[in-house]
Amino acid sequence: MVDTSAYKCKSVEDLLKEVSKQVSEYEALKLNELKSQLEAFVKKKSAATEEYKKKYDDLKTLWEKQGKRIDELRSDFKCAFPDEKWKKLIQEQICPLLADLHEAEAHIKCRSVCPGKKEEQRDRAKADLESAQTTVSAWETAAQRIDTQLKDNQKVIEEIGRLMQGPDRVIGIYLLWFKLMLAHSQLRPSETAVFPEEESPEKLCSKAEGSEEKKERSCECPAWPWEPQTTEEPAPTQSGTAPRIAPWLVAKDNYSETLDCAWADYKAKKEAFASKDTAFKADPDDLATRREKYEDKKKTLDDDVKQALKKANFQSVSE
């Protein structure tokens, strides 16, 4: 006989919920899949590291050479369009078009998406997981990807050089400040900015004509009746700083550790997604589930009204 006099036991219903949650989290983690992925990479980690170390010096040398050429092009454009006419062209011709595009994107998101709190957290965790997986793949083949990007950058350098010799050189302003400089900076070996921050697209367009009227759109989703909740705001991003997209020219002696960190981050993101996915499945708050609850409430409306009136009348009589 179990003595329950000293404590209150969980009900079997609560135990079932607890076990079901644990099972859901385990299934969402897909640990066997992760184990297979790790086993497969452990076998090729050494080869990937050796390849990166072998190619690193040549890749860095080419990156530095391209950086010098980009600096020359910046100077050429500033001479060709003096008195900051190059900047005026960016702010009056390029920035408004980018602002329109960003506004349209934000508008589409607001019109098409109004998720529940758990649904949004799950979807955000899933996006983080997919991003972490992409980062792992990028670092695994870092040498090849950096080499490809440098070759692409070289083509843009040559295209800008040709444009500078003809009547369409003004187009080079867009290619240089909004394409080439960004791509080159993404590959930088350190966190130190390669170019002046005031020449980043964010800073150049921050005071562009019409930018003040087109602020970041804020989606306002109404709280769901019976289950009040608020939508979490995404963490603010640092103004004027483009996010680093793997891979870049990490020091060759740090490459192996970078791979380890990428995999560790991927595992952490899997765990975070499993947690949010389990919470959502335990109590879904997506539109389909909300619609079902609405239909259920509509069916019981008459009885709910009667009960509410009877309760109110009883309380008034008691008073």
C-alpha positions in Angstrom: 0.0 0.0 0.0 1.4 3.4 -1.1 1.4 5.9 1.7 0.2 9.3 0.3 -0.4 11.0 3.6 2.9 13.0 3.5 2.5 14.4 0.0 0.1 14.9 -2.8 0.6 12.6 -5.8 0.3 13.7 -9.4 -2.8 12.5 -11.0 -2.4 9.8 -13.7 -3.8 12.4 -16.2 -1.0 14.8 -15.3 1.5 12.0 -15.5 0.2 11.1 -19.0 0.6 14.8 -20.1 4.2 14.8 -18.7 5.2 11.6 -20.4 3.5 12.6 -23.7 5.5 15.9 -23.6 8.8 14.0 -23.0 8.0 11.6 -25.9 7.2 14.6 -28.2 10.4 16.3 -27.4 12.4 13.2 -28.0 10.7 12.6 -31.4 11.2 16.3 -32.3 14.9 16.1 -31.5 15.5 13.3 -34.0 18.6 12.2 -32.1 19.3 9.2 -34.3 19.4 11.4 -37.3 21.7 13.9 -35.6 23.9 11.0 -34.5 24.2 9.8 -38.1 25.1 13.3 -39.3 27.8 13.7 -36.7 29.3 10.3 -37.4 29.4 11.1 -41.1 31.1 14.4 -40.5 33.7 13.1 -38.0 35.0 10.9 -40.8 35.6 13.9 -43.2 36.4 16.6 -40.7 40.2 16.0 -41.0 40.1 16.2 -44.8 38.0 19.4 -44.8 40.4 21.0 -42.3 43.5 20.1 -44.4 41.9 21.4 -47.6 41.0 24.7 -45.9 44.5 25.2 -44.5 46.1 24.3 -47.8 44.0 26.9 -49.7 43.8 29.6 -47.1 46.9 31.7 -47.9 46.0 31.9 -51.6 42.4 32.8 -50.9 43.4 35.5 -48.4 46.0 37.0 -50.8 43.4 37.2 -53.6 40.9 38.8 -51.2 43.4 41.5 -50.2 44.3 42.1 -53.8 40.6 42.6 -54.7 40.3 44.9 -51.7 42.9 47.2 -53.1 41.2 47.3 -56.4 37.9 48.1 -54.8 39.5 51.0 -52.9 40.8 52.3 -56.3 37.3 52.0 -57.8 35.8 53.9 -54.8 38.3 56.7 -55.4 37.6 56.8 -59.1 33.9 57.1 -58.6 34.3 59.9 -56.1 36.5 61.8 -58.6 34.1 61.1 -61.5 31.1 62.3 -59.4 32.6 65.1 -57.2 31.0 67.0 -54.4 29.4 63.8 -53.2 27.2 63.6 -56.3 27.7 59.8 -56.1 26.0 59.8 -52.7 23.2 62.1 -53.9 22.5 59.7 -56.8 22.4 56.8 -54.3 20.0 58.6 -51.9 17.7 60.0 -54.6 17.7 57.1 -57.2 18.6 53.9 -55.4 17.4 54.2 -51.8 13.7 55.0 -52.7 13.5 51.9 -54.9 14.9 49.8 -52.1 12.5 51.4 -49.6 9.6 50.6 -51.8 10.7 47.0 -52.1 11.1 46.7 -48.3 7.8 48.3 -47.6 6.0 45.9 -50.0 7.7 42.9 -48.4 6.6 44.1 -44.9 3.1 44.8 -46.1 2.8 41.3 -47.6 4.0 39.8 -44.3 1.4 41.8 -42.3 -1.4 40.9 -44.6 -0.6 37.2 -44.8 0.7 36.3 -41.4 -0.8 36.7 -37.9 0.4 33.8 -35.9 -0.4 32.6 -32.4 2.4 33.1 -29.8 3.3 29.4 -29.7 3.0 29.1 -33.5 5.3 32.0 -34.0 7.9 30.7 -31.5 7.9 27.4 -33.2 8.3 28.9 -36.6 11.1 31.2 -35.5 12.9 28.2 -33.9 12.5 26.2 -37.1 13.9 29.1 -39.1 16.9 29.3 -36.7 17.4 25.6 -37.0 17.4 25.7 -40.8 19.8 28.6 -40.7 22.2 26.7 -38.4 22.0 23.7 -40.7 22.9 25.9 -43.7 25.8 27.4 -41.7 27.2 23.9 -41.0 27.1 23.0 -44.7 28.7 26.3 -45.6 31.7 25.8 -43.2 32.1 22.2 -44.3 32.9 23.4 -47.8 34.4 26.8 -46.9 37.3 26.7 -49.2 35.3 25.9 -52.3 32.6 28.5 -51.4 35.1 31.3 -50.7 36.9 30.5 -53.9 33.6 30.7 -55.9 32.7 34.0 -54.2 36.1 35.5 -55.0 35.7 34.6 -58.6 32.2 36.2 -58.7 33.6 39.3 -57.1 36.3 39.5 -59.7 33.7 39.4 -62.4 31.9 42.4 -60.8 35.2 44.2 -60.5 35.9 43.7 -64.2 32.3 44.8 -65.1 32.6 48.0 -63.1 36.0 48.7 -64.8 34.4 48.4 -68.2 31.5 50.6 -67.2 33.9 53.3 -66.0 35.2 53.5 -69.6 31.8 54.2 -71.1 28.6 56.4 -70.9 26.9 54.0 -68.4 29.5 54.3 -65.7 26.8 55.7 -63.3 25.5 52.1 -63.1 28.8 51.1 -61.5 27.8 53.1 -58.4 25.1 50.6 -57.6 27.3 47.6 -58.4 30.1 48.9 -56.2 28.3 50.1 -53.1 25.3 47.7 -53.1 26.9 44.5 -54.5 30.7 44.3 -54.5 31.6 46.1 -51.3 29.0 44.0 -49.4 30.2 40.7 -50.9 33.9 41.6 -50.2 33.2 42.6 -46.6 31.3 39.4 -45.9 34.6 37.5 -46.5 36.7 39.7 -44.2 39.0 37.7 -41.9 38.1 39.7 -38.8 35.1 41.4 -37.3 36.7 44.8 -38.1 34.7 46.7 -40.8 36.5 46.9 -44.1 34.8 50.1 -45.3 33.6 53.2 -43.5 30.3 52.6 -41.8 28.8 55.7 -43.3 29.2 54.1 -46.7 27.1 51.0 -45.8 23.7 50.8 -47.6 21.9 51.2 -44.3 23.7 54.5 -43.5 23.6 55.8 -47.0 19.8 55.3 -47.2 19.0 56.3 -43.6 18.6 60.0 -44.7 17.4 59.3 -48.2 14.4 61.2 -49.6 11.2 59.7 -48.3 12.9 57.3 -45.9 11.4 59.1 -42.8 7.8 58.4 -44.0 8.5 54.8 -44.7 9.3 53.5 -41.2 9.4 49.8 -40.3 5.9 48.4 -40.6 4.5 47.0 -37.3 2.0 44.2 -37.7 -0.7 44.4 -35.1 -2.5 41.1 -34.5 -5.6 41.1 -32.4 -5.5 39.1 -29.2 -7.4 35.8 -29.4 -10.5 35.8 -27.3 -10.5 33.2 -24.4 -6.7 32.9 -24.8 -5.2 36.4 -24.5 -1.7 36.5 -25.8 0.9 38.9 -27.3 3.2 38.3 -30.2 6.9 38.5 -29.2 8.9 41.1 -31.0 12.1 39.9 -32.7 15.4 40.9 -31.1 16.6 44.3 -32.5 19.4 44.2 -35.0 22.4 46.5 -34.9 21.9 49.4 -37.3 24.3 49.7 -40.2 25.8 46.2 -39.7 25.3 43.5 -42.2 25.0 40.0 -40.7 27.9 37.7 -41.4 26.9 34.9 -43.7 29.2 31.8 -43.5 31.7 31.1 -44.7 34.4 33.8 -44.4 38.2 33.8 -44.1 38.5 32.6 -40.6 42.2 32.0 -39.6 43.3 28.6 -40.7 44.3 27.5 -37.2 40.7 28.3 -36.0 38.9 26.5 -38.8 38.6 23.2 -37.0 37.1 25.0 -33.9 34.7 26.9 -36.2 33.4 23.6 -37.5 32.9 22.4 -33.9 31.0 25.6 -33.0 28.8 25.4 -36.0 27.8 21.8 -35.1 27.3 22.7 -31.4 25.0 25.6 -32.5 23.1 23.3 -34.8 22.5 20.9 -31.9 21.4 23.7 -29.6 19.0 25.0 -32.3 17.5 21.4 -32.7 16.9 21.3 -28.9 15.3 24.8 -29.0 13.0 23.8 -31.9 12.0 20.5 -30.2 11.0 22.5 -27.1 8.9 25.1 -29.1 7.4 22.4 -31.4 6.4 20.3 -28.4 4.8 23.3 -26.7 2.8 24.2 -29.8 1.6 20.6 -30.3 0.5 20.4 -26.7 -1.7 23.5 -27.0 -1.8 24.7 -30.7 -2.8 28.3 -31.3 -2.7 28.4 -35.1 -5.5 29.7 -37.2 -7.0 26.3 -37.9 -7.2 25.5 -34.2 -8.6 28.9 -33.4 -11.3 28.3 -36.1 -12.2 25.0 -34.5 -12.5 26.6 -31.0 -14.7 29.4 -32.5 -17.0 26.8 -34.0 -17.2 25.0 -30.7 -17.9 28.3 -28.8 -20.6 29.1 -31.3 -22.3 25.8 -30.7 -22.4 26.3 -27.0 -23.3 30.0 -27.1 -26.9 29.5 -26.0 -26.0 27.4 -23.0 -23.1 29.7 -22.1 -25.4 32.7 -22.1 -27.9 30.9 -19.9 -25.3 29.9 -17.4 -23.8 33.4 -17.3 -27.3 34.9 -16.6 -28.1 32.4 -14.0 -24.7 32.9 -12.2 -25.1 36.7 -12.3 -28.7 36.5 -11.0 -27.6 34.2 -8.2 -24.8 36.5 -7.1 -27.1 39.6 -7.1 -29.6 37.7 -5.0 -26.9 36.6 -2.6 -25.7 40.2 -2.2 
